[in-house]
Amino acid sequence: MKNDLSILYTEAAYLVCLVKGQVCRLKTGLYTHNFTCNLRKIYALASKTLNSYGILLQTLKKANLQPTTKIKHLSSKSNHNNKDNDVHSCIHCYFLVLIHDLLIKEKKTSHHFLLSQIHEVTKDALATKKLRHAYQSVNKLSKSQTENRGQNKGLLPCYARVNFLKTKLADVIEKLETCGFKQVKYDRSETSYRKFRKKVCKLDRGEFMLDYHLPHLLLVFPSGTALYDLELYKSKSLLIQDKASCFGPEILQPDPNSDVLDACAAPGNKTLQLISMLSNKSTIFVVDRDPNRFRRLTENLVVNGVERLSILDWSNSNKHHSKHKKSIQSSQPSIEAYCSDFLSIDPYHRKFSNVQSILLDPSCSGSGLSIRQPDGGDEQFDKFTHKKSDNYIDVYSEEYSSRLKRLSNLQAMLLKHAFKFPNVQRVVYSTCSIHPEENESVVREIANYVSDKFYLETIWPYIPSSSSSTSSTTNSMMHDVTTPIWKHRGLSDLYQCESCIRSSEKDLTNGFFIALFIKYKSNNSLNVTSSSSAAAAASSSSSPSSSVVTTGSNVLHNTSILQNNNNNTTASIVVNSNNENMNLDKQELFTFKIRKKCRTNL
């Protein structure tokens, strides 16, 4: 019993220390380290300690037992590789785990080992009595302040993405039902997004649903579901990933036969999602500059079913070694991984000549990840007391503002670099931040910088059903299973970024921001004659259901018309050209968009 408790306290404190040192988030630390104790017990103790972090600090202060030396949590520079079960936290985090079990644990314990450890840390024979007395006083004040503020909010639901490198959605559902889970079904065409959120909040333990926006790959479980105990998780068939984190690859929608670059790729969840969207003719280039994150990235790719991974040294691109041989028979795209700064990558290198899509998820403040998560600490208590505890960040402080400015400058540099790749057609920029300095401000700056070649595409346009000007065709899109919609847009008043999307706790997700840039399709590159351009214009103005373009002797008709929330009629026109003046060796397909202004000036 003594040995079991010792290991549990040590490993839970190690996890708390990783989070407080901003090395990683709670669940990331749990799943990427080798622990001896039951994962459920470690997670429960660590998360509850973090949730009570503020009140525990106040208890230490009132009991006059706070540390006399500066707290030194584990950091990214620390050697915290616990492959050999060598886990050591700072003494402060270890002490907080101990007093949580002493004071807050539902089933109170007076185990001799716990008391002896508290005495050993404090060197005070009356420490236990002092702590209990101080906690009663602090907890009473905390409860009264919480009641004045209102009811506490619950945690976010649990999301799990199907790993298509290992299994299929139907197989996952079948295995879940075999394990006793029940799928709560709903008709997407008859269920509004608002009703869907209500259904998610009412899920009972042991139930799950297919997601509203990503029903083909994402499952939703009630908060607190121990997914890490499932065999589906242990076999890597299910990957725990927040819903908003899955949006990037889905919005990018790369050409299945083209190459993709995933910049700042660690820990690799988005890379794994991209792999299932591409053919074996493609290559995904993954880049991350931090050696520890890069190691976790490559390990994550291997254990989750990647078959064609090569780890290369960008400083000498002719030399590389492969984790796995590139199997000719594999249906997966090849992966080339570089431990390098994205800014040092030469966009004009011949190997990137077929890169048409870039996913950029750069370093950011992570301010969106604290939304109703155990990692966020006891935020309510800190705000009530107006005191800065160890986990409190004053977003209005000069130090924090300077950090945001440095981050936004770096993010703008990275995004500018993405547009230097000569054949890139689509660029997705995303952050897990809620600050406009890192989101709309960066996007607006770069949108102006590349305005002659790229435009901001409206992502999942939201069209209110009550709009009197909305056509019946547009209304039908709201209930089309294949057409996602999203209500919460980027800030429009100052930045004019309503084409971008934001997510928040209102969407039952972490705070994310996503923007999509698309390259203009030049009419000149098609060598369309003036007569054929006139014909196309006449056709688009006379008939909203078809468009015509003439190149040489070829005339093709298009019947695909879509509408977005800017009331632009968009016709995708496929041109089959054999014009010799275009210097083409064979027939090629071109796609471009003709936008017709309906009622707004762009």
C-alpha positions in Angstrom: 0.0 0.0 0.0 2.8 2.4 0.9 4.7 1.7 -2.3 1.5 2.1 -4.4 0.7 5.5 -2.9 4.3 6.6 -3.3 4.3 5.8 -7.0 0.8 7.4 -7.5 1.8 10.7 -5.8 5.1 10.8 -7.6 3.6 10.3 -11.0 0.7 12.6 -10.5 3.0 15.3 -9.2 5.2 14.8 -12.3 2.2 15.3 -14.6 1.1 18.5 -12.6 4.7 19.8 -12.9 4.7 19.3 -16.7 1.5 21.3 -17.0 2.6 24.1 -14.7 5.9 24.3 -16.5 4.0 24.7 -19.8 5.8 21.6 -21.2 2.6 20.1 -22.4 -1.1 19.9 -21.7 -2.5 17.4 -19.2 -3.7 14.7 -21.6 -0.7 15.1 -23.8 1.6 14.4 -20.9 -0.6 11.5 -19.8 -0.5 9.8 -23.2 3.1 10.5 -24.2 4.8 9.2 -21.0 5.2 5.7 -19.6 3.5 5.6 -16.2 3.4 2.6 -13.8 0.1 3.4 -12.0 -3.4 3.2 -13.5 -3.8 6.1 -15.9 -7.3 6.8 -14.7 -6.0 7.3 -11.1 -3.1 9.4 -12.2 -5.3 11.6 -14.4 -7.9 12.1 -11.7 -5.4 13.1 -9.0 -3.5 15.4 -11.3 -6.5 17.1 -12.9 -8.2 17.7 -9.5 -5.0 19.1 -8.1 -4.8 21.5 -11.0 -8.4 22.4 -10.7 -7.8 23.3 -7.1 -4.4 24.9 -7.6 -5.5 28.4 -6.6 -7.2 27.4 -3.4 -4.4 25.1 -2.4 -1.9 28.0 -2.8 -4.1 30.2 -0.6 -4.3 27.4 2.0 -0.5 27.1 2.0 -0.2 30.9 2.5 -2.8 31.1 5.3 -1.1 28.2 7.1 2.2 29.9 6.6 3.7 26.9 4.9 4.3 28.4 1.4 7.8 27.6 -0.1 10.6 30.0 0.9 12.5 29.3 -2.3 11.5 30.1 -5.9 9.2 27.5 -7.5 11.0 25.7 -10.4 8.6 23.6 -12.4 9.8 21.3 -15.1 10.4 23.2 -18.4 10.9 22.3 -22.0 14.6 22.5 -21.4 14.5 20.0 -18.5 15.4 16.4 -19.0 12.0 14.9 -18.4 12.2 11.8 -20.5 10.7 9.0 -18.4 11.2 6.0 -20.6 12.8 4.3 -17.7 10.1 5.4 -15.2 12.4 8.0 -13.8 9.9 10.7 -13.0 10.7 13.6 -10.6 8.7 16.8 -10.2 9.5 19.9 -8.2 8.9 19.5 -4.4 6.2 22.2 -4.7 4.0 20.1 -7.0 4.6 17.0 -5.0 3.5 18.8 -1.8 0.3 20.2 -3.5 -0.7 16.6 -4.6 -0.2 15.5 -1.0 -2.3 18.2 0.6 -5.0 17.7 -2.1 -5.4 14.2 -0.9 -5.3 15.3 2.7 -7.9 18.1 2.3 -10.0 17.8 -0.8 -10.2 14.1 -1.6 -13.8 12.9 -1.3 -12.8 9.8 0.7 -10.6 11.4 3.4 -7.5 9.4 4.3 -5.3 9.5 7.3 -2.9 7.0 6.0 0.4 7.0 7.8 2.5 7.4 4.6 0.6 10.5 3.5 1.0 12.2 6.9 4.7 11.2 7.1 5.4 12.7 3.7 3.7 16.0 4.6 5.8 16.1 7.8 9.0 15.3 5.8 8.3 18.1 3.4 7.4 20.8 5.9 9.5 19.7 8.9 6.6 20.9 11.0 4.9 18.5 13.5 1.7 20.6 13.4 1.6 21.0 9.6 -1.4 18.7 9.2 -3.4 20.6 11.8 -2.5 24.0 10.3 -3.4 22.9 6.8 -6.8 21.6 7.8 -7.6 24.8 9.8 -6.5 27.1 7.0 -8.4 25.1 4.3 -11.7 25.4 6.2 -11.3 29.2 6.3 -10.2 29.6 2.7 -12.8 27.1 1.3 -15.6 28.9 3.1 -14.6 32.2 1.5 -14.2 30.5 -1.9 -17.7 29.0 -1.8 -19.4 32.2 -0.9 -17.7 34.0 -3.8 -18.6 31.2 -6.2 -22.2 31.4 -5.2 -22.3 35.1 -5.8 -20.9 34.6 -9.3 -23.2 31.9 -10.3 -23.1 28.2 -11.1 -19.9 26.6 -12.3 -19.6 25.6 -15.9 -19.0 22.0 -16.9 -16.1 20.7 -18.8 -16.0 20.2 -22.5 -17.1 16.9 -24.0 -14.6 14.3 -25.1 -13.8 14.0 -28.8 -12.2 11.0 -30.5 -11.1 10.9 -34.1 -11.1 7.6 -36.1 -7.6 6.7 -37.3 -8.3 5.6 -40.8 -4.7 4.2 -41.0 -5.8 1.5 -38.6 -9.6 1.0 -39.0 -12.9 2.2 -40.4 -15.7 4.2 -38.8 -18.2 1.4 -39.0 -15.8 -1.0 -37.2 -15.2 1.5 -34.4 -18.9 2.0 -33.9 -19.4 -1.8 -33.8 -16.6 -2.3 -31.3 -17.9 0.5 -29.1 -21.4 -1.1 -29.0 -19.8 -4.4 -28.2 -18.1 -2.7 -25.2 -21.5 -1.5 -23.9 -21.6 2.0 -25.5 -24.8 3.2 -27.0 -24.9 5.5 -30.1 -27.4 8.4 -29.8 -28.5 8.8 -33.4 -30.0 11.9 -35.0 -31.1 13.1 -38.4 -28.7 15.7 -39.6 -31.1 17.2 -42.1 -33.7 17.8 -39.4 -31.5 18.8 -36.5 -30.1 22.3 -36.1 -26.7 22.9 -34.7 -28.3 24.4 -31.6 -30.3 21.2 -31.0 -27.2 19.1 -31.6 -25.3 21.0 -28.8 -28.1 20.4 -26.4 -28.1 16.7 -27.2 -24.3 16.5 -26.6 -24.8 18.2 -23.2 -27.4 15.7 -22.3 -25.3 12.6 -23.1 -25.1 10.1 -20.3 -22.1 8.0 -19.4 -21.7 5.2 -21.9 -23.3 7.1 -24.8 -21.7 8.7 -27.9 -22.7 10.6 -31.0 -21.3 11.3 -34.5 -20.2 14.9 -34.7 -22.4 17.4 -36.5 -19.7 18.9 -38.7 -17.4 16.0 -39.1 -19.7 12.9 -38.8 -17.4 10.9 -41.1 -14.4 10.9 -38.7 -15.3 12.4 -35.2 -17.1 10.8 -32.3 -18.4 12.8 -29.3 -18.6 11.4 -25.7 -19.7 13.0 -22.5 -17.2 14.8 -20.4 -15.2 12.5 -18.1 -15.4 9.4 -20.4 -12.2 7.4 -19.8 -11.3 6.8 -23.4 -7.8 5.9 -22.5 -9.0 2.7 -20.9 -10.6 1.5 -24.2 -8.9 -1.1 -26.3 -9.7 1.1 -29.3 -7.5 3.8 -27.9 -4.7 1.5 -26.9 -4.7 0.0 -30.4 -4.6 3.5 -31.9 -7.9 3.0 -33.7 -9.2 6.1 -31.8 -7.2 9.2 -31.3 -8.2 11.7 -28.7 -8.3 15.1 -30.4 -10.4 18.3 -29.9 -13.0 18.9 -32.5 -11.6 22.3 -33.5 -8.2 20.8 -33.9 -9.6 18.6 -36.7 -10.8 21.5 -38.8 -7.5 22.5 -40.4 -7.1 19.5 -42.7 -10.8 19.4 -43.5 -10.8 23.0 -44.6 -7.5 22.7 -46.5 -9.0 19.9 -48.7 -5.8 19.2 -50.6 -5.7 17.6 -54.0 -5.4 13.9 -53.4 -2.5 13.5 -55.8 -0.6 16.7 -54.9 2.1 17.3 -52.3 1.3 18.9 -48.9 3.5 20.8 -46.4 2.6 20.6 -42.7 4.6 23.4 -41.1 5.0 23.3 -37.3 3.6 19.8 -37.4 4.2 18.4 -33.9 2.6 16.4 -32.3 1.4 15.1 -35.6 -2.4 14.7 -35.2 -3.1 16.9 -38.2 -0.5 15.1 -40.2 -2.2 11.7 -39.6 -5.5 13.3 -40.7 -3.9 14.5 -43.9 -2.5 11.1 -44.7 -5.9 9.6 -45.0 -6.9 12.3 -47.5 -4.1 11.7 -49.9 -3.0 9.0 -52.4 0.3 7.1 -52.6 1.3 9.5 -55.4 1.6 12.3 -52.9 4.3 13.4 -50.4 3.6 15.2 -47.1 6.5 17.3 -45.9 6.4 17.7 -42.1 8.5 20.3 -40.3 9.1 21.2 -36.7 12.2 22.9 -35.2 12.1 21.7 -31.6 14.1 18.4 -31.2 11.9 17.1 -28.4 8.6 17.9 -30.2 10.1 16.5 -33.4 11.0 13.2 -31.7 7.4 12.9 -30.3 6.1 13.8 -33.8 8.0 11.0 -35.6 7.2 8.5 -32.8 3.5 9.4 -33.0 3.5 8.9 -36.8 5.1 5.4 -36.5 2.9 4.0 -33.7 -0.3 5.3 -35.4 0.3 3.3 -38.6 2.4 5.4 -41.0 4.2 3.1 -43.4 6.4 5.5 -45.5 8.3 7.8 -43.2 11.7 9.3 -43.9 13.5 11.5 -41.5 15.8 13.9 -43.3 18.4 16.5 -42.5 17.5 19.7 -44.3 21.1 21.0 -43.9 22.1 18.1 -46.1 19.0 17.1 -48.1 21.0 14.4 -49.9 21.5 12.4 -46.7 18.6 10.8 -44.8 17.6 7.7 -43.0 14.2 6.0 -43.0 12.2 4.8 -40.1 10.3 2.6 -42.6 11.1 1.6 -46.1 9.0 3.2 -48.7 6.8 0.3 -49.6 5.7 0.4 -53.3 2.6 -1.5 -52.4 1.5 1.0 -49.7 -1.6 3.0 -50.4 -0.4 5.8 -48.1 1.5 8.9 -49.3 5.2 9.2 -48.4 6.2 11.3 -45.4 9.4 13.4 -45.3 10.1 14.8 -41.8 12.5 17.6 -41.2 13.7 18.8 -37.7 14.2 22.4 -38.9 12.9 25.9 -38.7 10.2 26.4 -41.3 11.8 29.8 -42.2 15.0 28.0 -43.1 13.3 25.7 -45.7 14.0 26.8 -49.2 10.6 27.1 -50.9 12.2 27.0 -54.4 13.9 23.7 -53.9 12.9 21.2 -56.6 11.4 18.8 -54.2 8.7 21.3 -53.2 7.7 22.0 -56.8 4.5 20.0 -56.4 3.5 21.4 -53.0 0.0 22.9 -53.6 -1.4 23.0 -50.1 0.2 24.2 -46.8 -1.1 23.8 -43.3 0.4 26.3 -40.9 -0.4 25.9 -37.2 2.4 28.0 -35.6 3.4 28.5 -32.0 0.9 30.7 -30.2 -0.1 31.8 -26.7 -2.4 28.8 -26.4 -5.0 31.0 -24.7 -7.8 29.0 -26.3 -6.8 25.8 -24.6 -7.7 27.0 -21.1 -11.4 27.0 -21.8 -13.0 24.7 -19.2 -10.0 22.4 -19.1 -8.3 20.9 -16.1 -5.0 22.5 -17.2 -6.4 25.9 -16.6 -6.3 25.8 -12.9 -8.7 27.3 -10.4 -9.4 30.4 -12.6 -12.6 31.4 -10.8 -10.9 31.6 -7.4 -8.1 33.7 -8.7 -10.4 36.2 -10.3 -12.5 36.5 -7.1 -9.5 37.3 -5.0 -7.9 39.5 -7.7 -4.6 38.0 -6.8 -2.1 36.5 -9.2 -1.5 32.9 -8.3 1.2 30.9 -10.0 -1.2 29.9 -12.8 -2.8 33.4 -13.3 -1.9 35.4 -16.4 -2.8 39.1 -16.6 -3.6 39.5 -20.3 -3.4 43.3 -19.9 0.1 43.3 -18.4 2.9 44.9 -20.3 4.8 41.6 -20.2 1.9 39.6 -21.7 1.3 42.3 -24.4 5.0 42.2 -25.4 4.8 38.4 -25.7 1.7 38.6 -27.9 3.5 41.1 -30.1 6.5 38.8 -30.5 4.3 35.9 -31.3 2.3 37.8 -33.9 5.5 39.0 -35.6 6.8 35.5 -35.8 3.4 34.2 -37.0 3.3 36.8 -39.8 6.8 35.8 -40.9 5.9 32.2 -41.0 2.7 32.9 -43.0 4.6 35.1 -45.5 7.1 32.3 -46.0 4.3 29.9 -46.9 3.3 32.0 -49.8 6.8 31.9 -51.3 6.3 28.3 -52.4 5.8 28.8 -56.1 3.0 26.4 -56.8 1.0 26.6 -53.6 -2.7 27.0 -54.2 -4.3 26.7 -50.7 -2.9 27.8 -47.4 -4.7 27.3 -44.0 -3.5 29.3 -41.0 -4.8 28.3 -37.6 -4.1 29.0 -34.0 -5.4 27.8 -30.6 -5.5 31.4 -29.5 -8.4 33.8 -28.7 -6.4 37.0 -29.2 -7.0 39.0 -32.4 -3.3 40.0 -32.3 -2.5 36.4 -33.3 -5.5 35.8 -35.5 -7.3 38.6 -37.4 -4.4 41.0 -37.2 -1.9 38.5 -38.7 -4.4 37.4 -41.4 -5.3 40.9 -42.4 -1.7 42.0 -42.7 -0.8 39.0 -44.9 -4.0 39.2 -46.9 -3.0 42.7 -48.0 0.6 41.5 -48.6 -0.6 38.7 -51.1 -3.8 40.4 -52.4 -2.6 40.3 -56.0 -2.4 36.5 -56.0 -4.5 35.1 -53.1 -7.9 35.9 -51.5 -9.5 34.9 -48.2 -12.1 32.2 -48.9 -15.2 32.2 -46.8 -15.1 29.0 -44.7 -18.3 27.1 -44.1 -20.6 30.2 -44.7 -23.2 30.8 -42.1 -26.6 31.8 -43.6 -29.3 32.6 -41.0 -32.5 30.7 -41.9 -34.6 33.7 -41.0 -33.0 35.8 -43.8 -35.7 36.9 -46.1 -33.2 37.4 -49.0 -32.0 33.9 -48.9 -33.0 31.7 -51.8 -34.6 28.3 -51.3 -31.5 26.8 -52.8 -29.3 28.5 -50.2 -31.6 27.4 -47.4 -31.4 23.8 -48.5 -27.6 24.0 -48.0 -28.1 24.4 -44.3 -29.5 20.8 -44.1 -27.1 19.3 -46.6 -25.1 16.7 -44.7 -22.1 17.3 -46.9 -22.1 21.1 -46.5 -20.9 22.3 -43.1 -22.0 25.7 -41.7 -20.4 27.7 -38.9 -22.0 30.6 -37.1 -19.0 32.1 -35.2 -16.9 34.2 -37.6 -13.7 36.1 -37.4 -13.9 39.7 -36.2 -15.3 41.9 -38.9 -15.6 45.5 -37.5 -11.9 46.3 -37.4 -10.2 43.4 -39.3 -12.9 42.5 -41.9 -12.2 38.8 -41.3 -15.7 37.4 -41.3 -14.6 34.9 -43.9 -12.5 33.2 -41.2 -14.0 31.1 -38.4 -13.6 31.1 -34.6 -14.5 28.4 -32.1 -15.2 28.7 -28.4 -16.9 27.0 -25.5 -20.2 28.0 -27.1 -19.3 25.4 -29.8 -18.3 22.9 -27.0 -14.7 23.2 -28.2 -11.4 24.8 -27.3 -10.8 28.3 -28.6 -9.5 28.1 -32.2 -9.1 30.4 -35.2 -8.8 29.3 -38.8 -8.3 31.2 -42.1 -8.1 29.9 -45.6 -6.2 31.5 -48.5 -6.8 30.4 -52.1 -4.8 31.4 -55.1 -6.6 33.3 -57.9 -7.1 31.4 -61.1 -5.7 33.6 -63.8 -7.8 33.9 -67.0 -4.8 34.9 -68.9 -3.1 31.6 -68.2 -5.9 29.9 -70.1 -5.4 32.1 -73.2 -9.1 32.6 -73.5 -10.0 34.6 -76.5 -12.0 37.8 -76.3 -14.9 36.2 -78.1 -14.9 33.2 -75.8 -14.7 35.5 -72.7 -17.7 37.4 -74.0 -19.5 34.2 -74.6 -18.8 33.1 -71.0 -19.9 36.4 -69.6 -23.1 36.3 -71.7 -23.8 32.8 -70.6 -23.3 33.5 -66.9 -25.5 36.6 -67.0 -28.3 35.0 -69.0 -28.5 31.7 -67.2 -27.6 31.1 -63.6 -27.4 27.4 -64.1 -24.8 27.1 -66.9 -21.6 28.8 -68.1 -19.6 28.4 -71.3 -15.9 28.9 -72.1 -14.4 28.5 -75.5 -10.7 27.7 -76.1 -9.8 26.8 -79.7 -12.4 24.3 -80.9 -13.4 23.2 -77.4 -16.6 24.3 -75.8 -17.5 23.0 -72.4 -20.6 23.7 -70.4 -20.7 23.9 -66.6 -23.8 23.2 -64.5 -22.3 23.4 -61.0 -23.4 26.6 -59.2 -22.9 27.3 -55.6 -23.8 30.3 -53.4 -22.0 31.7 -50.4 -23.0 34.1 -47.7 -21.5 37.1 -49.6 -24.2 36.4 -52.3 -21.5 35.6 -55.0 -22.6 33.2 -57.6 -19.6 30.9 -58.2 -19.3 28.7 -61.2 -16.6 26.1 -61.4 -15.6 25.8 -65.1 -13.5 22.9 -66.4 -11.6 23.7 -69.5 -10.2 21.0 -71.6 -7.5 22.7 -73.8 -5.3 21.5 -76.6 -4.2 24.9 -77.6 -0.6 24.7 -78.8 0.1 28.3 -77.9 -0.1 27.3 -74.2 3.1 25.2 -74.4 1.4 22.1 -73.0 2.6 18.6 -73.9 -0.8 17.0 -73.2 -4.4 17.9 -72.5 -4.8 19.4 -69.0 -7.8 20.3 -66.9 -8.1 23.8 -65.6 -10.5 25.1 -63.1 -11.3 28.7 -62.3 -14.0 30.7 -60.8 -16.2 33.3 -62.2 -17.8 35.5 -59.5 -20.9 37.4 -60.2 -21.7 40.3 -57.9 -25.3 40.1 -56.7 -25.9 42.8 -54.3 -22.7 43.8 -52.4 -19.5 45.5 -53.5 -16.4 43.5 -52.8 
